[in-house]
Amino acid sequence: MNIEKIVIGSTRAGLTLKKELMLHLENRGFQVDDVGMKEGGEFVPYHKAAAAVARGVSERKYARGVIICGTGAGSVITAAKFKGVYPVHVFNTFTAQQAKAVNNCNVLVFGEWLTPPKHACLLADAWLETGFTDGVDDDWKVFLTGCVKEIGELENEHFK
């Protein structure tokens, strides 16, 4: 049996939520690799934790990642600087599902100051249980696949 690995990272403002999410994901059968700040460890700023997660996804060591900071805003900005990384900061199950179904999001971002742990676990589940183009008609699937392809071409043009 091949266990899917997920990379996760946080700064100090994310340690509590990260602990809860890691436990939840591990209980679901995922192997979770923590590349961010550790409880009682040396301080890791949000942009370095986000970059570590994004780098792992960009280099295809992981298919998916989760980043947690205070608000999520800075982590989305940082993670989006990496080729092939599509981060989305989600707030409800609809945005979590749509981030995957429509945008093929591969990095979920949370703000610990904004998202309680039980809610974050529900959002992660919605994202994990949704596939790219789930729930859309065939014409829309072709359209969305074309969009993702064109975004990849933009990356190739602009990320040198």
N, CA and C atoms as an extended XYZ file, in Angstrom:
480
Properties=species:S:1:pos:R:3:atomname:S:1:resname:S:1:resid:I:1 pbc="F F F"
N         0.844       -1.186        0.000 N   MET     1
C         0.000        0.000        0.000 CA  MET     1
C         0.884        1.241        0.000 C   MET     1
N         0.584        2.177       -0.876 N   ASN     2
C         1.350        3.403       -1.003 CA  ASN     2
C         0.660        4.516       -0.206 C   ASN     2
N         1.319        5.015        0.822 N   ILE     3
C         0.751        6.058        1.670 CA  ILE     3
C         1.092        7.411        1.075 C   ILE     3
N         0.064        8.248        0.880 N   GLU     4
C         0.310        9.582        0.348 CA  GLU     4
C         0.966       10.454        1.411 C   GLU     4
N         1.975       11.193        0.967 N   LYS     5
C         2.668       12.120        1.855 CA  LYS     5
C         2.166       13.538        1.591 C   LYS     5
N         1.968       14.271        2.673 N   ILE     6
C         1.590       15.677        2.614 CA  ILE     6
C         2.642       16.453        3.379 C   ILE     6
N         3.079       17.571        2.818 N   VAL     7
C         4.036       18.431        3.501 CA  VAL     7
C         3.264       19.552        4.194 C   VAL     7
N         3.693       19.886        5.402 N   ILE     8
C         3.022       20.927        6.187 CA  ILE     8
C         4.081       21.810        6.823 C   ILE     8
N         3.748       23.067        7.005 N   GLY     9
C         4.670       23.975        7.672 CA  GLY     9
C         3.940       25.170        8.241 C   GLY     9
N         4.500       25.710        9.319 N   SER    10
C         3.906       26.895        9.934 CA  SER    10
C         4.986       27.740       10.580 C   SER    10
N         4.595       28.942       10.903 N   THR    11
C         5.386       29.800       11.748 CA  THR    11
C         4.826       29.657       13.167 C   THR    11
N         5.289       30.493       14.097 N   ARG    12
C         4.797       30.403       15.478 CA  ARG    12
C         3.283       30.564       15.522 C   ARG    12
N         2.760       31.522       14.754 N   ALA    13
C         1.311       31.738       14.690 CA  ALA    13
C         0.723       30.677       13.770 C   ALA    13
N         0.722       29.472       14.214 N   GLY    14
C         0.203       28.361       13.437 CA  GLY    14
C         0.505       27.030       14.085 C   GLY    14
N         1.295       27.060       15.145 N   LEU    15
C         1.719       25.807       15.782 CA  LEU    15
C         0.557       24.997       16.344 C   LEU    15
N        -0.391       25.656       16.961 N   THR    16
C        -1.527       24.945       17.560 CA  THR    16
C        -2.380       24.298       16.485 C   THR    16
N        -2.710       25.063       15.456 N   LEU    17
C        -3.524       24.531       14.361 CA  LEU    17
C        -2.763       23.436       13.611 C   LEU    17
N        -1.466       23.621       13.416 N   LYS    18
C        -0.669       22.606       12.722 CA  LYS    18
C        -0.703       21.280       13.472 C   LYS    18
N        -0.566       21.337       14.765 N   LYS    19
C        -0.592       20.110       15.580 CA  LYS    19
C        -1.909       19.365       15.390 C   LYS    19
N        -3.009       20.089       15.433 N   GLU    20
C        -4.338       19.483       15.264 CA  GLU    20
C        -4.503       18.904       13.854 C   GLU    20
N        -4.089       19.668       12.847 N   LEU    21
C        -4.231       19.202       11.468 CA  LEU    21
C        -3.349       17.988       11.184 C   LEU    21
N        -2.137       18.001       11.709 N   MET    22
C        -1.249       16.861       11.507 CA  MET    22
C        -1.869       15.600       12.079 C   MET    22
N        -2.381       15.688       13.279 N   LEU    23
C        -3.020       14.531       13.915 CA  LEU    23
C        -4.213       14.054       13.087 C   LEU    23
N        -5.015       14.995       12.638 N   HIS    24
C        -6.189       14.661       11.827 CA  HIS    24
C        -5.775       13.958       10.532 C   HIS    24
N        -4.775       14.505        9.842 N   LEU    25
C        -4.329       13.919        8.577 CA  LEU    25
C        -3.696       12.542        8.788 C   LEU    25
N        -2.913       12.416        9.841 N   GLU    26
C        -2.309       11.115       10.153 CA  GLU    26
C        -3.385       10.080       10.486 C   GLU    26
N        -4.416       10.494       11.199 N   ASN    27
C        -5.527        9.586       11.509 CA  ASN    27
C        -6.284        9.162       10.254 C   ASN    27
N        -6.215        9.989        9.224 N   ARG    28
C        -6.834        9.650        7.933 CA  ARG    28
C        -5.918        8.776        7.087 C   ARG    28
N        -4.713        8.516        7.560 N   GLY    29
C        -3.816        7.616        6.845 CA  GLY    29
C        -2.721        8.274        6.032 C   GLY    29
N        -2.582        9.580        6.130 N   PHE    30
C        -1.531       10.286        5.409 CA  PHE    30
C        -0.244       10.298        6.228 C   PHE    30
N         0.892       10.303        5.531 N   GLN    31
C         2.169       10.586        6.180 CA  GLN    31
C         2.369       12.093        6.062 C   GLN    31
N         2.586       12.763        7.182 N   VAL    32
C         2.705       14.215        7.190 CA  VAL    32
C         4.130       14.594        7.577 C   VAL    32
N         4.805       15.309        6.671 N   ASP    33
C         6.169       15.770        6.912 CA  ASP    33
C         6.137       17.254        7.273 C   ASP    33
N         6.639       17.582        8.439 N   ASP    34
C         6.644       18.953        8.960 CA  ASP    34
C         7.960       19.631        8.605 C   ASP    34
N         7.878       20.689        7.783 N   VAL    35
C         9.071       21.425        7.364 CA  VAL    35
C         9.099       22.840        7.938 C   VAL    35
N         8.211       23.130        8.863 N   GLY    36
C         8.127       24.459        9.447 CA  GLY    36
C         8.676       24.510       10.854 C   GLY    36
N         8.261       25.533       11.573 N   MET    37
C         8.674       25.721       12.960 CA  MET    37
C         8.135       24.579       13.818 C   MET    37
N         8.941       24.164       14.768 N   LYS    38
C         8.538       23.099       15.692 CA  LYS    38
C         8.279       23.696       17.072 C   LYS    38
N         7.392       23.085       17.818 N   GLU    39
C         7.096       23.507       19.197 CA  GLU    39
C         8.402       23.529       19.992 C   GLU    39
N         8.717       24.678       20.582 N   GLY    40
C         9.936       24.832       21.373 CA  GLY    40
C        11.197       24.984       20.539 C   GLY    40
N        11.049       24.998       19.216 N   GLY    41
C        12.206       25.098       18.328 CA  GLY    41
C        12.532       26.527       17.952 C   GLY    41
N        13.511       26.646       17.120 N   GLU    42
C        13.957       27.944       16.624 CA  GLU    42
C        12.855       28.587       15.787 C   GLU    42
N        12.731       29.911       15.897 N   PHE    43
C        11.703       30.649       15.170 CA  PHE    43
C        11.904       30.506       13.663 C   PHE    43
N        10.820       30.222       12.954 N   VAL    44
C        10.811       30.168       11.499 CA  VAL    44
C         9.780       31.188       11.022 C   VAL    44
N        10.196       32.232       10.291 N   PRO    45
C         9.235       33.226        9.807 CA  PRO    45
C         8.253       32.632        8.791 C   PRO    45
N         7.124       33.274        8.653 N   TYR    46
C         6.062       32.743        7.797 CA  TYR    46
C         6.540       32.494        6.373 C   TYR    46
N         7.324       33.396        5.834 N   HIS    47
C         7.721       33.238        4.429 CA  HIS    47
C         8.685       32.065        4.228 C   HIS    47
N         9.457       31.734        5.245 N   LYS    48
C        10.365       30.589        5.123 CA  LYS    48
C         9.610       29.281        5.273 C   LYS    48
N         8.631       29.243        6.159 N   ALA    49
C         7.799       28.040        6.293 CA  ALA    49
C         7.002       27.818        5.009 C   ALA    49
N         6.421       28.890        4.473 N   ALA    50
C         5.645       28.785        3.234 CA  ALA    50
C         6.538       28.346        2.075 C   ALA    50
N         7.743       28.900        2.006 N   ALA    51
C         8.672       28.536        0.931 CA  ALA    51
C         9.089       27.075        1.038 C   ALA    51
N         9.275       26.584        2.239 N   ALA    52
C         9.680       25.183        2.416 CA  ALA    52
C         8.582       24.233        1.922 C   ALA    52
N         7.347       24.543        2.237 N   VAL    53
C         6.232       23.719        1.760 CA  VAL    53
C         6.130       23.825        0.234 C   VAL    53
N         6.142       25.051       -0.275 N   ALA    54
C         5.998       25.272       -1.715 CA  ALA    54
C         7.131       24.616       -2.502 C   ALA    54
N         8.334       24.678       -1.983 N   ARG    55
C         9.483       24.057       -2.652 CA  ARG    55
C         9.268       22.544       -2.774 C   ARG    55
N         8.792       21.922       -1.705 N   GLY    56
C         8.532       20.481       -1.735 CA  GLY    56
C         7.493       20.099       -2.775 C   GLY    56
N         6.456       20.924       -2.920 N   VAL    57
C         5.422       20.668       -3.925 CA  VAL    57
C         5.960       20.975       -5.318 C   VAL    57
N         6.653       22.089       -5.472 N   SER    58
C         7.215       22.484       -6.767 CA  SER    58
C         8.197       21.445       -7.300 C   SER    58
N         8.989       20.879       -6.414 N   GLU    59
C         9.967       19.859       -6.808 CA  GLU    59
C         9.347       18.464       -6.901 C   GLU    59
N         8.038       18.382       -6.690 N   ARG    60
C         7.255       17.144       -6.809 CA  ARG    60
C         7.646       16.067       -5.802 C   ARG    60
N         8.189       16.504       -4.677 N   LYS    61
C         8.427       15.563       -3.584 CA  LYS    61
C         7.099       15.231       -2.902 C   LYS    61
N         6.153       16.155       -3.023 N   TYR    62
C         4.817       16.013       -2.443 CA  TYR    62
C         3.791       16.461       -3.479 C   TYR    62
N         2.658       15.787       -3.503 N   ALA    63
C         1.567       16.198       -4.388 CA  ALA    63
C         0.762       17.345       -3.782 C   ALA    63
N         0.768       17.409       -2.432 N   ARG    64
C        -0.036       18.420       -1.743 CA  ARG    64
C         0.693       18.958       -0.525 C   ARG    64
N         0.320       20.192       -0.171 N   GLY    65
C         0.904       20.803        1.005 CA  GLY    65
C        -0.111       21.642        1.756 C   GLY    65
N         0.234       21.938        3.006 N   VAL    66
C        -0.585       22.789        3.867 CA  VAL    66
C         0.348       23.775        4.552 C   VAL    66
N        -0.034       25.043        4.524 N   ILE    67
C         0.740       26.100        5.176 CA  ILE    67
C        -0.160       26.812        6.171 C   ILE    67
N         0.407       27.139        7.337 N   ILE    68
C        -0.361       27.839        8.370 CA  ILE    68
C         0.477       28.979        8.908 C   ILE    68
N        -0.120       30.169        8.925 N   CYS    69
C         0.504       31.310        9.592 CA  CYS    69
C        -0.611       32.041       10.345 C   CYS    69
N        -0.407       33.291       10.687 N   GLY    70
C        -1.414       34.019       11.446 CA  GLY    70
C        -2.692       34.259       10.662 C   GLY    70
N        -2.554       34.890        9.476 N   THR    71
C        -3.730       35.205        8.661 CA  THR    71
C        -3.824       34.374        7.393 C   THR    71
N        -2.716       33.837        6.920 N   GLY    72
C        -2.685       33.085        5.668 CA  GLY    72
C        -2.277       33.927        4.478 C   GLY    72
N        -2.414       35.239        4.578 N   ALA    73
C        -2.160       36.120        3.432 CA  ALA    73
C        -0.711       36.051        2.947 C   ALA    73
N         0.227       36.224        3.838 N   GLY    74
C         1.637       36.218        3.447 CA  GLY    74
C         2.089       34.870        2.929 C   GLY    74
N         1.511       33.818        3.448 N   SER    75
C         1.884       32.484        2.997 CA  SER    75
C         1.396       32.206        1.583 C   SER    75
N         0.213       32.694        1.231 N   VAL    76
C        -0.280       32.544       -0.137 CA  VAL    76
C         0.638       33.296       -1.100 C   VAL    76
N         0.990       34.510       -0.738 N   ILE    77
C         1.868       35.322       -1.594 CA  ILE    77
C         3.201       34.615       -1.813 C   ILE    77
N         3.779       34.097       -0.748 N   THR    78
C         5.072       33.418       -0.844 CA  THR    78
C         4.969       32.139       -1.668 C   THR    78
N         4.002       31.297       -1.360 N   ALA    79
C         3.883       30.005       -2.040 CA  ALA    79
C         3.627       30.168       -3.538 C   ALA    79
N         2.931       31.231       -3.915 N   ALA    80
C         2.618       31.455       -5.330 CA  ALA    80
C         3.849       31.820       -6.155 C   ALA    80
N         4.970       32.049       -5.508 N   LYS    81
C         6.212       32.370       -6.222 CA  LYS    81
C         6.900       31.130       -6.771 C   LYS    81
N         6.379       29.943       -6.471 N   PHE    82
C         7.001       28.694       -6.888 CA  PHE    82
C         6.227       28.071       -8.048 C   PHE    82
N         6.963       27.668       -9.052 N   LYS    83
C         6.378       27.076      -10.247 CA  LYS    83
C         5.612       25.799       -9.884 C   LYS    83
N         4.388       25.701      -10.411 N   GLY    84
C         3.577       24.515      -10.187 CA  GLY    84
C         2.879       24.463       -8.849 C   GLY    84
N         2.948       25.550       -8.096 N   VAL    85
C         2.308       25.606       -6.781 CA  VAL    85
C         1.092       26.529       -6.883 C   VAL    85
N        -0.072       25.983       -6.507 N   TYR    86
C        -1.324       26.712       -6.609 CA  TYR    86
C        -1.974       26.791       -5.232 C   TYR    86
N        -1.569       27.793       -4.447 N   PRO    87
C        -2.077       27.920       -3.073 CA  PRO    87
C        -3.396       28.689       -3.022 C   PRO    87
N        -4.275       28.239       -2.142 N   VAL    88
C        -5.529       28.946       -1.911 CA  VAL    88
C        -5.784       28.987       -0.412 C   VAL    88
N        -6.147       30.177        0.059 N   HIS    89
C        -6.543       30.366        1.454 CA  HIS    89
C        -8.052       30.166        1.496 C   HIS    89
N        -8.505       29.114        2.173 N   VAL    90
C        -9.926       28.779        2.162 CA  VAL    90
C       -10.589       29.126        3.497 C   VAL    90
N       -11.913       29.369        3.404 N   PHE    91
C       -12.673       29.794        4.574 CA  PHE    91
C       -13.870       28.908        4.876 C   PHE    91
N       -14.352       28.189        3.861 N   ASN    92
C       -15.500       27.312        4.056 CA  ASN    92
C       -15.364       26.105        3.137 C   ASN    92
N       -16.224       25.111        3.300 N   THR    93
C       -16.077       23.881        2.521 CA  THR    93
C       -16.283       24.126        1.026 C   THR    93
N       -17.150       25.069        0.675 N   PHE    94
C       -17.364       25.363       -0.738 CA  PHE    94
C       -16.075       25.875       -1.378 C   PHE    94
N       -15.391       26.815       -0.727 N   THR    95
C       -14.151       27.326       -1.323 CA  THR    95
C       -13.075       26.245       -1.339 C   THR    95
N       -13.053       25.377       -0.350 N   ALA    96
C       -12.069       24.290       -0.334 CA  ALA    96
C       -12.317       23.326       -1.498 C   ALA    96
N       -13.568       22.967       -1.713 N   GLN    97
C       -13.905       22.075       -2.826 CA  GLN    97
C       -13.637       22.741       -4.172 C   GLN    97
N       -14.058       23.979       -4.306 N   GLN    98
C       -13.887       24.677       -5.576 CA  GLN    98
C       -12.417       24.981       -5.881 C   GLN    98
N       -11.634       25.204       -4.841 N   ALA    99
C       -10.198       25.443       -5.054 CA  ALA    99
C        -9.573       24.243       -5.758 C   ALA    99
N       -10.003       23.048       -5.423 N   LYS   100
C        -9.493       21.838       -6.064 CA  LYS   100
C       -10.203       21.557       -7.379 C   LYS   100
N       -11.533       21.577       -7.378 N   ALA   101
C       -12.310       21.205       -8.560 CA  ALA   101
C       -12.093       22.157       -9.732 C   ALA   101
N       -11.973       23.443       -9.460 N   VAL   102
C       -11.867       24.445      -10.518 CA  VAL   102
C       -10.425       24.860      -10.786 C   VAL   102
N        -9.646       25.036       -9.725 N   ASN   103
C        -8.299       25.594       -9.866 CA  ASN   103
C        -7.174       24.587       -9.692 C   ASN   103
N        -7.506       23.349       -9.378 N   ASN   104
C        -6.523       22.294       -9.132 CA  ASN   104
C        -5.504       22.708       -8.066 C   ASN   104
N        -6.006       23.340       -7.027 N   CYS   105
C        -5.185       23.800       -5.897 CA  CYS   105
C        -4.431       22.625       -5.281 C   CYS   105
N        -3.118       22.815       -5.089 N   ASN   106
C        -2.323       21.752       -4.475 CA  ASN   106
C        -1.711       22.164       -3.136 C   ASN   106
N        -1.960       23.391       -2.714 N   VAL   107
C        -1.500       23.851       -1.400 CA  VAL   107
C        -2.638       24.603       -0.719 C   VAL   107
N        -3.017       24.119        0.434 N   LEU   108
C        -4.062       24.741        1.230 CA  LEU   108
C        -3.404       25.638        2.263 C   LEU   108
N        -3.950       26.834        2.434 N   VAL   109
C        -3.376       27.797        3.379 CA  VAL   109
C        -4.435       28.169        4.411 C   VAL   109
N        -3.994       28.190        5.670 N   PHE   110
C        -4.868       28.568        6.777 CA  PHE   110
C        -4.237       29.691        7.581 C   PHE   110
N        -5.093       30.510        8.172 N   GLY   111
C        -4.681       31.483        9.162 CA  GLY   111
C        -5.163       31.011       10.525 C   GLY   111
N        -4.220       30.694       11.409 N   GLU   112
C        -4.616       30.179       12.733 CA  GLU   112
C        -5.471       31.179       13.495 C   GLU   112
N        -5.224       32.468       13.300 N   TRP   113
C        -6.003       33.483       14.017 CA  TRP   113
C        -7.438       33.551       13.504 C   TRP   113
N        -7.711       32.940       12.350 N   LEU   114
C        -9.024       33.040       11.712 CA  LEU   114
C        -9.792       31.725       11.651 C   LEU   114
N        -9.099       30.598       11.752 N   THR   115
C        -9.722       29.299       11.497 CA  THR   115
C        -9.549       28.362       12.681 C   THR   115
N       -10.619       28.028       13.376 N   PRO   116
C       -10.522       27.073       14.485 CA  PRO   116
C       -10.123       25.685       13.979 C   PRO   116
N        -9.446       24.896       14.799 N   PRO   117
C        -8.950       23.588       14.363 CA  PRO   117
C       -10.013       22.649       13.779 C   PRO   117
N       -11.163       22.507       14.417 N   LYS   118
C       -12.180       21.585       13.893 CA  LYS   118
C       -12.672       22.030       12.516 C   LYS   118
N       -12.782       23.330       12.346 N   HIS   119
C       -13.201       23.870       11.046 CA  HIS   119
C       -12.113       23.610        9.998 C   HIS   119
N       -10.854       23.809       10.363 N   ALA   120
C        -9.744       23.560        9.436 CA  ALA   120
C        -9.726       22.096        9.000 C   ALA   120
N       -10.007       21.189        9.907 N   CYS   121
C       -10.033       19.761        9.561 CA  CYS   121
C       -11.149       19.470        8.560 C   CYS   121
N       -12.307       20.083        8.744 N   LEU   122
C       -13.409       19.911        7.789 CA  LEU   122
C       -13.034       20.464        6.417 C   LEU   122
N       -12.351       21.611        6.402 N   LEU   123
C       -11.929       22.220        5.136 CA  LEU   123
C       -10.891       21.347        4.441 C   LEU   123
N        -9.952       20.837        5.205 N   ALA   124
C        -8.934       19.950        4.627 CA  ALA   124
C        -9.595       18.702        4.052 C   ALA   124
N       -10.564       18.137        4.761 N   ASP   125
C       -11.272       16.958        4.257 CA  ASP   125
C       -11.982       17.266        2.939 C   ASP   125
N       -12.661       18.401        2.879 N   ALA   126
C       -13.373       18.776        1.648 CA  ALA   126
C       -12.398       18.882        0.479 C   ALA   126
N       -11.249       19.475        0.722 N   TRP   127
C       -10.209       19.628       -0.312 CA  TRP   127
C        -9.629       18.275       -0.716 C   TRP   127
N        -9.324       17.448        0.261 N   LEU   128
C        -8.728       16.138       -0.013 CA  LEU   128
C        -9.679       15.200       -0.750 C   LEU   128
N       -10.964       15.350       -0.501 N   GLU   129
C       -11.959       14.449       -1.080 CA  GLU   129
C       -12.484       14.925       -2.429 C   GLU   129
N       -11.981       16.038       -2.911 N   THR   130
C       -12.411       16.598       -4.193 CA  THR   130
C       -11.292       16.443       -5.207 C   THR   130
N       -11.653       16.039       -6.398 N   GLY   131
C       -10.685       15.935       -7.487 CA  GLY   131
C       -10.847       17.089       -8.460 C   GLY   131
N        -9.820       17.316       -9.236 N   PHE   132
C        -9.885       18.355      -10.268 CA  PHE   132
C       -11.017       18.024      -11.232 C   PHE   132
N       -11.885       18.964      -11.464 N   THR   133
C       -13.081       18.929      -12.322 CA  THR   133
C       -14.225       18.088      -11.762 C   THR   133
N       -14.152       17.677      -10.501 N   ASP   134
C       -15.293       16.981       -9.889 CA  ASP   134
C       -16.529       17.877       -9.923 C   ASP   134
N       -17.639       17.299      -10.309 N   GLY   135
C       -18.915       18.000      -10.230 CA  GLY   135
C       -19.202       18.969      -11.357 C   GLY   135
N       -18.386       18.972      -12.414 N   VAL   136
C       -18.651       19.890      -13.528 CA  VAL   136
C       -18.981       19.083      -14.780 C   VAL   136
N       -19.723       19.704      -15.693 N   ASP   137
C       -20.088       18.980      -16.911 CA  ASP   137
C       -18.888       18.850      -17.845 C   ASP   137
N       -19.031       18.016      -18.865 N   ASP   138
C       -17.910       17.682      -19.744 CA  ASP   138
C       -17.319       18.901      -20.457 C   ASP   138
N       -18.176       19.819      -20.915 N   ASP   139
C       -17.660       21.025      -21.579 CA  ASP   139
C       -16.821       21.863      -20.616 C   ASP   139
N       -17.287       21.967      -19.390 N   TRP   140
C       -16.565       22.747      -18.385 CA  TRP   140
C       -15.246       22.061      -18.030 C   TRP   140
N       -15.214       20.725      -18.019 N   LYS   141
C       -13.975       19.990      -17.762 CA  LYS   141
C       -12.924       20.335      -18.806 C   LYS   141
N       -13.330       20.370      -20.061 N   VAL   142
C       -12.402       20.731      -21.143 CA  VAL   142
C       -11.904       22.158      -20.937 C   VAL   142
N       -12.819       23.064      -20.615 N   PHE   143
C       -12.446       24.457      -20.379 CA  PHE   143
C       -11.451       24.582      -19.225 C   PHE   143
N       -11.740       23.961      -18.085 N   LEU   144
C       -10.874       24.065      -16.910 CA  LEU   144
C        -9.508       23.423      -17.160 C   LEU   144
N        -9.492       22.313      -17.844 N   THR   145
C        -8.222       21.673      -18.182 CA  THR   145
C        -7.387       22.600      -19.050 C   THR   145
N        -8.026       23.274      -19.992 N   GLY   146
C        -7.331       24.261      -20.829 CA  GLY   146
C        -6.802       25.426      -20.015 C   GLY   146
N        -7.585       25.886      -19.051 N   CYS   147
C        -7.144       26.988      -18.190 CA  CYS   147
C        -5.888       26.611      -17.413 C   CYS   147
N        -5.895       25.428      -16.803 N   VAL   148
C        -4.744       24.970      -16.020 CA  VAL   148
C        -3.513       24.832      -16.923 C   VAL   148
N        -3.736       24.338      -18.139 N   LYS   149
C        -2.630       24.219      -19.097 CA  LYS   149
C        -2.059       25.607      -19.432 C   LYS   149
N        -2.926       26.568      -19.673 N   GLU   150
C        -2.469       27.921      -19.998 CA  GLU   150
C        -1.747       28.569      -18.815 C   GLU   150
N        -2.189       28.284      -17.612 N   ILE   151
C        -1.488       28.805      -16.432 CA  ILE   151
C        -0.084       28.224      -16.385 C   ILE   151
N         0.061       26.934      -16.687 N   GLY   152
C         1.380       26.318      -16.770 CA  GLY   152
C         2.255       26.971      -17.821 C   GLY   152
N         1.677       27.357      -18.941 N   GLU   153
C         2.428       28.057      -19.978 CA  GLU   153
C         2.861       29.442      -19.507 C   GLU   153
N         2.007       30.124      -18.758 N   LEU   154
C         2.387       31.412      -18.177 CA  LEU   154
C         3.566       31.242      -17.226 C   LEU   154
N         3.525       30.190      -16.428 N   GLU   155
C         4.642       29.908      -15.516 CA  GLU   155
C         5.939       29.699      -16.295 C   GLU   155
N         5.864       28.909      -17.355 N   ASN   156
C         7.057       28.660      -18.155 CA  ASN   156
C         7.617       29.940      -18.764 C   ASN   156
N         6.731       30.844      -19.118 N   GLU   157
C         7.142       32.116      -19.713 CA  GLU   157
C         7.727       33.080      -18.666 C   GLU   157
N         7.139       33.110      -17.466 N   HIS   158
C         7.504       34.127      -16.485 CA  HIS   158
C         8.413       33.646      -15.359 C   HIS   158
N         8.436       32.351      -15.085 N   PHE   159
C         9.309       31.820      -14.040 CA  PHE   159
C        10.556       31.255      -14.696 C   PHE   159
N        11.552       32.060      -14.784 N   LYS   160
C        12.788       31.647      -15.463 CA  LYS   160
C        13.802       31.115      -14.499 C   LYS   160
